[in-house]
Amino acid sequence: MAYVISNDCVACGTCIDECPVGAISEGDIYSINADECTECGTCASVCPQEAISLPE
């Protein structure tokens, strides 16, 4: 199950540089391509807003 980015995202860009497979796309709120996400959790661990998590 791929990580998701919530509406708490402030588009700071921190997660994009950390994703080892380039699964994150820029926008007003960033998004994660579920087909490319390897569920490594690196993006979630660096997000200053805690806006990235596994879906419930």
PDB file of N, H, CA, C and O in Angstrom:
ATOM      1  N   MET A   1       0.848  -1.174   0.000  1.00  0.00           N
ATOM      2  CA  MET A   1       0.000   0.000   0.000  1.00  0.00           C
ATOM      3  C   MET A   1       0.896   1.240   0.000  1.00  0.00           C
ATOM      4  O   MET A   1       1.737   1.395   0.886  1.00  0.00           O
ATOM      5  N   ALA A   2       0.728   2.093  -0.953  1.00  0.00           N
ATOM      6  H   ALA A   2       0.044   1.967  -1.672  1.00  0.00           H
ATOM      7  CA  ALA A   2       1.565   3.281  -1.119  1.00  0.00           C
ATOM      8  C   ALA A   2       1.245   4.351  -0.079  1.00  0.00           C
ATOM      9  O   ALA A   2       0.123   4.447   0.418  1.00  0.00           O
ATOM     10  N   TYR A   3       2.259   5.148   0.234  1.00  0.00           N
ATOM     11  H   TYR A   3       3.171   5.070  -0.169  1.00  0.00           H
ATOM     12  CA  TYR A   3       2.061   6.301   1.106  1.00  0.00           C
ATOM     13  C   TYR A   3       1.186   7.327   0.396  1.00  0.00           C
ATOM     14  O   TYR A   3       1.120   7.353  -0.833  1.00  0.00           O
ATOM     15  N   VAL A   4       0.521   8.167   1.172  1.00  0.00           N
ATOM     16  H   VAL A   4       0.575   8.146   2.171  1.00  0.00           H
ATOM     17  CA  VAL A   4      -0.315   9.242   0.622  1.00  0.00           C
ATOM     18  C   VAL A   4       0.067  10.553   1.309  1.00  0.00           C
ATOM     19  O   VAL A   4       0.603  10.562   2.417  1.00  0.00           O
ATOM     20  N   ILE A   5      -0.221  11.645   0.629  1.00  0.00           N
ATOM     21  H   ILE A   5      -0.657  11.638  -0.271  1.00  0.00           H
ATOM     22  CA  ILE A   5       0.057  12.972   1.159  1.00  0.00           C
ATOM     23  C   ILE A   5      -1.269  13.664   1.440  1.00  0.00           C
ATOM     24  O   ILE A   5      -2.129  13.742   0.562  1.00  0.00           O
ATOM     25  N   SER A   6      -1.439  14.162   2.653  1.00  0.00           N
ATOM     26  H   SER A   6      -0.741  14.098   3.367  1.00  0.00           H
ATOM     27  CA  SER A   6      -2.693  14.793   3.061  1.00  0.00           C
ATOM     28  C   SER A   6      -2.737  16.265   2.671  1.00  0.00           C
ATOM     29  O   SER A   6      -1.774  16.812   2.133  1.00  0.00           O
ATOM     30  N   ASN A   7      -3.862  16.888   2.951  1.00  0.00           N
ATOM     31  H   ASN A   7      -4.644  16.444   3.389  1.00  0.00           H
ATOM     32  CA  ASN A   7      -4.045  18.314   2.684  1.00  0.00           C
ATOM     33  C   ASN A   7      -3.170  19.189   3.577  1.00  0.00           C
ATOM     34  O   ASN A   7      -3.116  20.403   3.379  1.00  0.00           O
ATOM     35  N   ASP A   8      -2.489  18.602   4.551  1.00  0.00           N
ATOM     36  H   ASP A   8      -2.534  17.616   4.713  1.00  0.00           H
ATOM     37  CA  ASP A   8      -1.576  19.355   5.413  1.00  0.00           C
ATOM     38  C   ASP A   8      -0.282  19.716   4.690  1.00  0.00           C
ATOM     39  O   ASP A   8       0.522  20.491   5.207  1.00  0.00           O
ATOM     40  N   CYS A   9      -0.080  19.161   3.501  1.00  0.00           N
ATOM     41  H   CYS A   9      -0.734  18.532   3.081  1.00  0.00           H
ATOM     42  CA  CYS A   9       1.123  19.428   2.711  1.00  0.00           C
ATOM     43  C   CYS A   9       1.223  20.925   2.384  1.00  0.00           C
ATOM     44  O   CYS A   9       0.247  21.549   1.966  1.00  0.00           O
ATOM     45  N   VAL A  10       2.428  21.486   2.585  1.00  0.00           N
ATOM     46  H   VAL A  10       3.220  20.978   2.924  1.00  0.00           H
ATOM     47  CA  VAL A  10       2.667  22.896   2.264  1.00  0.00           C
ATOM     48  C   VAL A  10       3.578  23.040   1.049  1.00  0.00           C
ATOM     49  O   VAL A  10       4.075  24.132   0.773  1.00  0.00           O
ATOM     50  N   ALA A  11       3.801  21.946   0.321  1.00  0.00           N
ATOM     51  H   ALA A  11       3.398  21.059   0.545  1.00  0.00           H
ATOM     52  CA  ALA A  11       4.599  21.938  -0.910  1.00  0.00           C
ATOM     53  C   ALA A  11       6.003  22.509  -0.699  1.00  0.00           C
ATOM     54  O   ALA A  11       6.485  23.310  -1.500  1.00  0.00           O
ATOM     55  N   CYS A  12       6.650  22.086   0.390  1.00  0.00           N
ATOM     56  H   CYS A  12       6.258  21.435   1.040  1.00  0.00           H
ATOM     57  CA  CYS A  12       7.994  22.596   0.697  1.00  0.00           C
ATOM     58  C   CYS A  12       9.079  21.932  -0.143  1.00  0.00           C
ATOM     59  O   CYS A  12      10.162  22.495  -0.304  1.00  0.00           O
ATOM     60  N   GLY A  13       8.805  20.736  -0.683  1.00  0.00           N
ATOM     61  H   GLY A  13       7.926  20.279  -0.551  1.00  0.00           H
ATOM     62  CA  GLY A  13       9.759  20.060  -1.545  1.00  0.00           C
ATOM     63  C   GLY A  13      10.707  19.099  -0.856  1.00  0.00           C
ATOM     64  O   GLY A  13      11.485  18.420  -1.526  1.00  0.00           O
ATOM     65  N   THR A  14      10.663  19.026   0.446  1.00  0.00           N
ATOM     66  H   THR A  14      10.032  19.577   0.991  1.00  0.00           H
ATOM     67  CA  THR A  14      11.584  18.159   1.181  1.00  0.00           C
ATOM     68  C   THR A  14      11.456  16.700   0.752  1.00  0.00           C
ATOM     69  O   THR A  14      12.466  16.017   0.586  1.00  0.00           O
ATOM     70  N   CYS A  15      10.261  16.227   0.576  1.00  0.00           N
ATOM     71  H   CYS A  15       9.440  16.782   0.711  1.00  0.00           H
ATOM     72  CA  CYS A  15      10.030  14.816   0.255  1.00  0.00           C
ATOM     73  C   CYS A  15      10.523  14.429  -1.138  1.00  0.00           C
ATOM     74  O   CYS A  15      10.989  13.308  -1.339  1.00  0.00           O
ATOM     75  N   ILE A  16      10.424  15.337  -2.087  1.00  0.00           N
ATOM     76  H   ILE A  16      10.045  16.248  -1.924  1.00  0.00           H
ATOM     77  CA  ILE A  16      10.815  15.031  -3.462  1.00  0.00           C
ATOM     78  C   ILE A  16      12.284  14.634  -3.540  1.00  0.00           C
ATOM     79  O   ILE A  16      12.633  13.660  -4.208  1.00  0.00           O
ATOM     80  N   ASP A  17      13.127  15.371  -2.871  1.00  0.00           N
ATOM     81  H   ASP A  17      12.844  16.162  -2.329  1.00  0.00           H
ATOM     82  CA  ASP A  17      14.558  15.084  -2.900  1.00  0.00           C
ATOM     83  C   ASP A  17      14.904  13.775  -2.197  1.00  0.00           C
ATOM     84  O   ASP A  17      15.938  13.174  -2.490  1.00  0.00           O
ATOM     85  N   GLU A  18      14.061  13.328  -1.281  1.00  0.00           N
ATOM     86  H   GLU A  18      13.221  13.816  -1.043  1.00  0.00           H
ATOM     87  CA  GLU A  18      14.344  12.120  -0.512  1.00  0.00           C
ATOM     88  C   GLU A  18      13.813  10.840  -1.146  1.00  0.00           C
ATOM     89  O   GLU A  18      14.304   9.756  -0.830  1.00  0.00           O
ATOM     90  N   CYS A  19      12.828  10.937  -2.027  1.00  0.00           N
ATOM     91  H   CYS A  19      12.430  11.818  -2.283  1.00  0.00           H
ATOM     92  CA  CYS A  19      12.235   9.731  -2.622  1.00  0.00           C
ATOM     93  C   CYS A  19      13.235   9.052  -3.553  1.00  0.00           C
ATOM     94  O   CYS A  19      13.646   9.645  -4.550  1.00  0.00           O
ATOM     95  N   PRO A  20      13.635   7.813  -3.241  1.00  0.00           N
ATOM     96  CA  PRO A  20      14.651   7.136  -4.044  1.00  0.00           C
ATOM     97  C   PRO A  20      14.170   6.685  -5.426  1.00  0.00           C
ATOM     98  O   PRO A  20      14.987   6.377  -6.293  1.00  0.00           O
ATOM     99  N   VAL A  21      12.851   6.643  -5.637  1.00  0.00           N
ATOM    100  H   VAL A  21      12.187   6.894  -4.932  1.00  0.00           H
ATOM    101  CA  VAL A  21      12.329   6.177  -6.925  1.00  0.00           C
ATOM    102  C   VAL A  21      11.602   7.264  -7.705  1.00  0.00           C
ATOM    103  O   VAL A  21      11.063   6.989  -8.777  1.00  0.00           O
ATOM    104  N   GLY A  22      11.575   8.484  -7.197  1.00  0.00           N
ATOM    105  H   GLY A  22      12.013   8.708  -6.326  1.00  0.00           H
ATOM    106  CA  GLY A  22      10.941   9.591  -7.904  1.00  0.00           C
ATOM    107  C   GLY A  22       9.437   9.471  -8.036  1.00  0.00           C
ATOM    108  O   GLY A  22       8.869   9.858  -9.057  1.00  0.00           O
ATOM    109  N   ALA A  23       8.784   8.935  -7.005  1.00  0.00           N
ATOM    110  H   ALA A  23       9.247   8.620  -6.176  1.00  0.00           H
ATOM    111  CA  ALA A  23       7.343   8.701  -7.066  1.00  0.00           C
ATOM    112  C   ALA A  23       6.500   9.909  -6.672  1.00  0.00           C
ATOM    113  O   ALA A  23       5.272   9.846  -6.735  1.00  0.00           O
ATOM    114  N   ILE A  24       7.135  11.007  -6.267  1.00  0.00           N
ATOM    115  H   ILE A  24       8.133  11.058  -6.216  1.00  0.00           H
ATOM    116  CA  ILE A  24       6.395  12.174  -5.788  1.00  0.00           C
ATOM    117  C   ILE A  24       6.374  13.254  -6.859  1.00  0.00           C
ATOM    118  O   ILE A  24       7.399  13.579  -7.458  1.00  0.00           O
ATOM    119  N   SER A  25       5.167  13.813  -7.091  1.00  0.00           N
ATOM    120  H   SER A  25       4.334  13.550  -6.604  1.00  0.00           H
ATOM    121  CA  SER A  25       4.979  14.866  -8.085  1.00  0.00           C
ATOM    122  C   SER A  25       4.642  16.174  -7.395  1.00  0.00           C
ATOM    123  O   SER A  25       3.951  16.195  -6.376  1.00  0.00           O
ATOM    124  N   GLU A  26       5.139  17.267  -7.965  1.00  0.00           N
ATOM    125  H   GLU A  26       5.700  17.250  -8.793  1.00  0.00           H
ATOM    126  CA  GLU A  26       4.872  18.595  -7.423  1.00  0.00           C
ATOM    127  C   GLU A  26       3.465  19.054  -7.765  1.00  0.00           C
ATOM    128  O   GLU A  26       2.847  18.568  -8.712  1.00  0.00           O
ATOM    129  N   GLY A  27       2.977  19.996  -6.977  1.00  0.00           N
ATOM    130  H   GLY A  27       3.479  20.390  -6.208  1.00  0.00           H
ATOM    131  CA  GLY A  27       1.676  20.611  -7.186  1.00  0.00           C
ATOM    132  C   GLY A  27       1.361  21.477  -5.988  1.00  0.00           C
ATOM    133  O   GLY A  27       2.211  21.647  -5.114  1.00  0.00           O
ATOM    134  N   ASP A  28       0.158  22.033  -5.924  1.00  0.00           N
ATOM    135  H   ASP A  28      -0.533  21.895  -6.634  1.00  0.00           H
ATOM    136  CA  ASP A  28      -0.243  22.805  -4.743  1.00  0.00           C
ATOM    137  C   ASP A  28      -0.116  21.920  -3.507  1.00  0.00           C
ATOM    138  O   ASP A  28       0.360  22.344  -2.454  1.00  0.00           O
ATOM    139  N   ILE A  29      -0.554  20.690  -3.672  1.00  0.00           N
ATOM    140  H   ILE A  29      -0.941  20.346  -4.527  1.00  0.00           H
ATOM    141  CA  ILE A  29      -0.331  19.627  -2.694  1.00  0.00           C
ATOM    142  C   ILE A  29       0.359  18.530  -3.469  1.00  0.00           C
ATOM    143  O   ILE A  29      -0.138  18.101  -4.510  1.00  0.00           O
ATOM    144  N   TYR A  30       1.482  18.075  -2.988  1.00  0.00           N
ATOM    145  H   TYR A  30       1.886  18.423  -2.143  1.00  0.00           H
ATOM    146  CA  TYR A  30       2.229  17.049  -3.704  1.00  0.00           C
ATOM    147  C   TYR A  30       1.453  15.742  -3.707  1.00  0.00           C
ATOM    148  O   TYR A  30       0.568  15.539  -2.876  1.00  0.00           O
ATOM    149  N   SER A  31       1.782  14.856  -4.639  1.00  0.00           N
ATOM    150  H   SER A  31       2.501  15.021  -5.314  1.00  0.00           H
ATOM    151  CA  SER A  31       1.105  13.559  -4.703  1.00  0.00           C
ATOM    152  C   SER A  31       2.131  12.455  -4.921  1.00  0.00           C
ATOM    153  O   SER A  31       3.223  12.692  -5.437  1.00  0.00           O
ATOM    154  N   ILE A  32       1.761  11.247  -4.517  1.00  0.00           N
ATOM    155  H   ILE A  32       0.874  11.054  -4.098  1.00  0.00           H
ATOM    156  CA  ILE A  32       2.628  10.087  -4.647  1.00  0.00           C
ATOM    157  C   ILE A  32       1.993   9.120  -5.635  1.00  0.00           C
ATOM    158  O   ILE A  32       0.829   8.748  -5.488  1.00  0.00           O
ATOM    159  N   ASN A  33       2.754   8.718  -6.634  1.00  0.00           N
ATOM    160  H   ASN A  33       3.699   9.020  -6.754  1.00  0.00           H
ATOM    161  CA  ASN A  33       2.285   7.736  -7.609  1.00  0.00           C
ATOM    162  C   ASN A  33       2.303   6.363  -6.945  1.00  0.00           C
ATOM    163  O   ASN A  33       3.369   5.827  -6.641  1.00  0.00           O
ATOM    164  N   ALA A  34       1.134   5.804  -6.725  1.00  0.00           N
ATOM    165  H   ALA A  34       0.268   6.239  -6.972  1.00  0.00           H
ATOM    166  CA  ALA A  34       1.009   4.524  -6.013  1.00  0.00           C
ATOM    167  C   ALA A  34       1.699   3.380  -6.746  1.00  0.00           C
ATOM    168  O   ALA A  34       2.161   2.430  -6.113  1.00  0.00           O
ATOM    169  N   ASP A  35       1.774   3.459  -8.065  1.00  0.00           N
ATOM    170  H   ASP A  35       1.399   4.231  -8.579  1.00  0.00           H
ATOM    171  CA  ASP A  35       2.419   2.399  -8.842  1.00  0.00           C
ATOM    172  C   ASP A  35       3.941   2.428  -8.707  1.00  0.00           C
ATOM    173  O   ASP A  35       4.602   1.411  -8.914  1.00  0.00           O
ATOM    174  N   GLU A  36       4.491   3.579  -8.365  1.00  0.00           N
ATOM    175  H   GLU A  36       3.954   4.405  -8.197  1.00  0.00           H
ATOM    176  CA  GLU A  36       5.941   3.718  -8.246  1.00  0.00           C
ATOM    177  C   GLU A  36       6.438   3.654  -6.799  1.00  0.00           C
ATOM    178  O   GLU A  36       7.602   3.332  -6.563  1.00  0.00           O
ATOM    179  N   CYS A  37       5.582   3.953  -5.845  1.00  0.00           N
ATOM    180  H   CYS A  37       4.636   4.215  -6.037  1.00  0.00           H
ATOM    181  CA  CYS A  37       5.964   3.988  -4.427  1.00  0.00           C
ATOM    182  C   CYS A  37       6.388   2.600  -3.960  1.00  0.00           C
ATOM    183  O   CYS A  37       5.684   1.614  -4.179  1.00  0.00           O
ATOM    184  N   THR A  38       7.555   2.538  -3.311  1.00  0.00           N
ATOM    185  H   THR A  38       8.128   3.339  -3.133  1.00  0.00           H
ATOM    186  CA  THR A  38       8.063   1.254  -2.797  1.00  0.00           C
ATOM    187  C   THR A  38       7.809   1.102  -1.306  1.00  0.00           C
ATOM    188  O   THR A  38       8.275   0.146  -0.688  1.00  0.00           O
ATOM    189  N   GLU A  39       7.070   2.043  -0.727  1.00  0.00           N
ATOM    190  H   GLU A  39       6.691   2.820  -1.230  1.00  0.00           H
ATOM    191  CA  GLU A  39       6.699   2.007   0.694  1.00  0.00           C
ATOM    192  C   GLU A  39       7.906   2.028   1.620  1.00  0.00           C
ATOM    193  O   GLU A  39       7.874   1.423   2.692  1.00  0.00           O
ATOM    194  N   CYS A  40       8.975   2.720   1.218  1.00  0.00           N
ATOM    195  H   CYS A  40       9.001   3.211   0.347  1.00  0.00           H
ATOM    196  CA  CYS A  40      10.178   2.768   2.050  1.00  0.00           C
ATOM    197  C   CYS A  40      10.006   3.683   3.263  1.00  0.00           C
ATOM    198  O   CYS A  40      10.678   3.497   4.278  1.00  0.00           O
ATOM    199  N   GLY A  41       9.106   4.675   3.165  1.00  0.00           N
ATOM    200  H   GLY A  41       8.560   4.826   2.341  1.00  0.00           H
ATOM    201  CA  GLY A  41       8.835   5.564   4.287  1.00  0.00           C
ATOM    202  C   GLY A  41       9.779   6.744   4.428  1.00  0.00           C
ATOM    203  O   GLY A  41       9.638   7.543   5.354  1.00  0.00           O
ATOM    204  N   THR A  42      10.732   6.865   3.528  1.00  0.00           N
ATOM    205  H   THR A  42      10.846   6.216   2.775  1.00  0.00           H
ATOM    206  CA  THR A  42      11.690   7.962   3.621  1.00  0.00           C
ATOM    207  C   THR A  42      10.994   9.313   3.541  1.00  0.00           C
ATOM    208  O   THR A  42      11.340  10.232   4.283  1.00  0.00           O
ATOM    209  N   CYS A  43      10.041   9.442   2.672  1.00  0.00           N
ATOM    210  H   CYS A  43       9.760   8.696   2.069  1.00  0.00           H
ATOM    211  CA  CYS A  43       9.327  10.713   2.517  1.00  0.00           C
ATOM    212  C   CYS A  43       8.609  11.098   3.813  1.00  0.00           C
ATOM    213  O   CYS A  43       8.654  12.252   4.238  1.00  0.00           O
ATOM    214  N   ALA A  44       7.957  10.134   4.426  1.00  0.00           N
ATOM    215  H   ALA A  44       7.920   9.196   4.081  1.00  0.00           H
ATOM    216  CA  ALA A  44       7.220  10.395   5.664  1.00  0.00           C
ATOM    217  C   ALA A  44       8.164  10.807   6.791  1.00  0.00           C
ATOM    218  O   ALA A  44       7.818  11.643   7.625  1.00  0.00           O
ATOM    219  N   SER A  45       9.345  10.222   6.808  1.00  0.00           N
ATOM    220  H   SER A  45       9.626   9.542   6.130  1.00  0.00           H
ATOM    221  CA  SER A  45      10.272  10.520   7.901  1.00  0.00           C
ATOM    222  C   SER A  45      10.874  11.922   7.812  1.00  0.00           C
ATOM    223  O   SER A  45      11.350  12.445   8.820  1.00  0.00           O
ATOM    224  N   VAL A  46      10.864  12.542   6.629  1.00  0.00           N
ATOM    225  H   VAL A  46      10.478  12.117   5.811  1.00  0.00           H
ATOM    226  CA  VAL A  46      11.445  13.877   6.484  1.00  0.00           C
ATOM    227  C   VAL A  46      10.407  14.990   6.379  1.00  0.00           C
ATOM    228  O   VAL A  46      10.773  16.165   6.389  1.00  0.00           O
ATOM    229  N   CYS A  47       9.142  14.659   6.281  1.00  0.00           N
ATOM    230  H   CYS A  47       8.844  13.704   6.273  1.00  0.00           H
ATOM    231  CA  CYS A  47       8.093  15.682   6.106  1.00  0.00           C
ATOM    232  C   CYS A  47       7.932  16.517   7.376  1.00  0.00           C
ATOM    233  O   CYS A  47       7.569  15.984   8.424  1.00  0.00           O
ATOM    234  N   PRO A  48       8.204  17.840   7.288  1.00  0.00           N
ATOM    235  CA  PRO A  48       8.098  18.687   8.482  1.00  0.00           C
ATOM    236  C   PRO A  48       6.655  18.909   8.945  1.00  0.00           C
ATOM    237  O   PRO A  48       6.427  19.309  10.086  1.00  0.00           O
ATOM    238  N   GLN A  49       5.693  18.654   8.077  1.00  0.00           N
ATOM    239  H   GLN A  49       5.877  18.329   7.150  1.00  0.00           H
ATOM    240  CA  GLN A  49       4.278  18.839   8.415  1.00  0.00           C
ATOM    241  C   GLN A  49       3.620  17.533   8.869  1.00  0.00           C
ATOM    242  O   GLN A  49       2.459  17.529   9.279  1.00  0.00           O
ATOM    243  N   GLU A  50       4.358  16.434   8.794  1.00  0.00           N
ATOM    244  H   GLU A  50       5.301  16.437   8.461  1.00  0.00           H
ATOM    245  CA  GLU A  50       3.799  15.110   9.082  1.00  0.00           C
ATOM    246  C   GLU A  50       2.561  14.861   8.215  1.00  0.00           C
ATOM    247  O   GLU A  50       1.553  14.328   8.680  1.00  0.00           O
ATOM    248  N   ALA A  51       2.665  15.262   6.944  1.00  0.00           N
ATOM    249  H   ALA A  51       3.484  15.695   6.567  1.00  0.00           H
ATOM    250  CA  ALA A  51       1.544  15.168   6.011  1.00  0.00           C
ATOM    251  C   ALA A  51       1.567  13.882   5.176  1.00  0.00           C
ATOM    252  O   ALA A  51       0.689  13.672   4.340  1.00  0.00           O
ATOM    253  N   ILE A  52       2.563  13.028   5.399  1.00  0.00           N
ATOM    254  H   ILE A  52       3.276  13.199   6.078  1.00  0.00           H
ATOM    255  CA  ILE A  52       2.689  11.805   4.610  1.00  0.00           C
ATOM    256  C   ILE A  52       2.536  10.592   5.523  1.00  0.00           C
ATOM    257  O   ILE A  52       3.184  10.494   6.565  1.00  0.00           O
ATOM    258  N   SER A  53       1.661   9.666   5.109  1.00  0.00           N
ATOM    259  H   SER A  53       1.135   9.745   4.262  1.00  0.00           H
ATOM    260  CA  SER A  53       1.420   8.479   5.926  1.00  0.00           C
ATOM    261  C   SER A  53       0.870   7.358   5.053  1.00  0.00           C
ATOM    262  O   SER A  53       0.504   7.563   3.895  1.00  0.00           O
ATOM    263  N   LEU A  54       0.824   6.182   5.638  1.00  0.00           N
ATOM    264  H   LEU A  54       1.121   6.016   6.578  1.00  0.00           H
ATOM    265  CA  LEU A  54       0.148   5.074   4.964  1.00  0.00           C
ATOM    266  C   LEU A  54      -1.343   5.280   5.135  1.00  0.00           C
ATOM    267  O   LEU A  54      -1.777   5.761   6.182  1.00  0.00           O
ATOM    268  N   PRO A  55      -2.139   4.931   4.137  1.00  0.00           N
ATOM    269  CA  PRO A  55      -3.595   5.105   4.275  1.00  0.00           C
ATOM    270  C   PRO A  55      -4.146   4.171   5.352  1.00  0.00           C
ATOM    271  O   PRO A  55      -3.624   3.079   5.579  1.00  0.00           O
ATOM    272  N   GLU A  56      -5.196   4.621   5.997  1.00  0.00           N
ATOM    273  H   GLU A  56      -5.620   5.507   5.813  1.00  0.00           H
ATOM    274  CA  GLU A  56      -5.809   3.813   7.058  1.00  0.00           C
ATOM    275  C   GLU A  56      -6.793   2.834   6.508  1.00  0.00           C
ATOM    276  O   GLU A  56      -7.399   2.076   7.266  1.00  0.00           O
TER     277      GLU A  56
END
